[in-house]
Amino acid sequence: MPTPLDESTPVRGDVPLSMHPDALLNVSDTLNRPDTLGIPALSAAREALRLCYDCYGRLNDAERDLQAVAEPALRRQYPADRGGHTEVSGNVRMVNGKPTRIVDAEEFVTAAEQALARVSPAVDRRMAELKGYRDTLAQRVATALDVPARKSPEGLALASEVRAHIKAMKQPAARGKFVLDAVEAGDLPTVAAVLHAPAFLSGLDVGTHALVRSRAAARFAPVDSAQLDAAEVAIAQVAAAGSATTRRFGAVLALRTTPAVKAAKSVKALAGAGA
């Protein structure tokens, strides 16, 4: 089922494209399958990216507009945004002859801080949901790669014999081929005996053991394993978007230590002295 593009979140040139909800199109087809956990997982991931993308863009807009009223060169670039001719003097601008107060640096930093405080928990909630779906998918795959009888005394003894048989093969390549053939044949007891024990007990190296598990997951739990991989990709993209947003806001919040903001605080403190 194709996932429609997110027309509600226009692409911007000043926000990393990797943060846009449509950056998940590479995993959308895998996750967007009816009656699977992939659908809510995809929804949570897209919403998290949308929040980051929108907030990042709004911060850019606010910073641009503040610069536009503070710097003559930029004011000339955005006359339409001001409703006509704009003149700036101190902390007041004149728009078509009417005085309008300019937001100062301290207010900008405070507004950014408040925006981040609202968005961060919302993104964290979506990430927690996404990880929950990922963990459920991982458990489903693990269950699909096991057989209940393996945990019985007889099953444990049989699994031990299977691993000993494989390890006794002289050629490492033959051991790997034997297990991979068991995967293709749908021989879950043999595969489970190998996967639910350290690789060396079957005479396999770690790489071959991981390959067997990957092939087995695709064979015995095709949908869940594919969605598990896709969920991991989505988690990484959301985490990267969250980090990028935090860094962007961090640069603005650092303005609290600049002379201009310190001066504004001092002036406000002076104005309220003795009150």
Steps between C-alpha positions, in 0.01 A plus 500: 500500500674822387540770763384843381742789517462731797349804330428660838874547558644698208863439418724787607844583377622610844419177687690173440299281263585195713271644769192517276232231560537387139861405574342176626382403153785249483329291769138603447405214270636248750324653801176611336342154477141437618448333837865523605691692766677681219210741452503657850880485500514700177243745633702561818821550302343741251340705776832526684673621185218744427536653845876542460473634145228751582670627816837532326336699222310728737824580681662589168205727415517681832875549477475625141226748582686633802807554288287669235383773738841534664723522193439757223623268227255230604215746551526588133467129413171453684292821445184304416517313830479831684187627332678790334778745588680415825729717710671376813611708796606341827248235601215650294438473127274720293278312255311743273537767763375284789733399785545127559731360766777265383548171681841515668765228517401391849139444394619305199710271717213454746256418220745247356542343843124468542460351153769240567339417835172426320640308207764284671255303720269446203787363290614286792151349530495412131847349529389293799203373299724416207746311720211313657387378160860411416532292818172319433613417147833374633318273746278366223801417286674330793189292565478402133860376510442258784302184574345433843635147508857630495474603865395153621767255626465300183509813284813630673675166448402491133617858446835413655537203265412717199769753589756225563418346161553832323818579689646159408497593132858562391438792264362828644326565169320166531369594843356827374348332196341230715319754718401725209359197321298425814362854484394458139345163577295648785674279758429726796617258777847482343515873442379578853763268649770708332355847555419458869858422595838672456641472147811304607291211631403428139848575369379815327660842495301800617443626146355170378284473811359849432437409136309190605286704733426758230404231247293317761313816598415565135390138458294446816382856578518691169265789583604554861872478424473744210301743713749459785781611270288788370412608854871512586558727200210725606632520856841608373344770280283635781796499739710693247220753443457546874872559546508750213207690650660507844829628355319770303313620807812464712675758284216744565477428872873569524417863418402542865868552575554771236555863608177617334280260697689563822456871446126458441466307825698764687282779361184314603643439845582871529150598392353282773742606772330604821161368388 
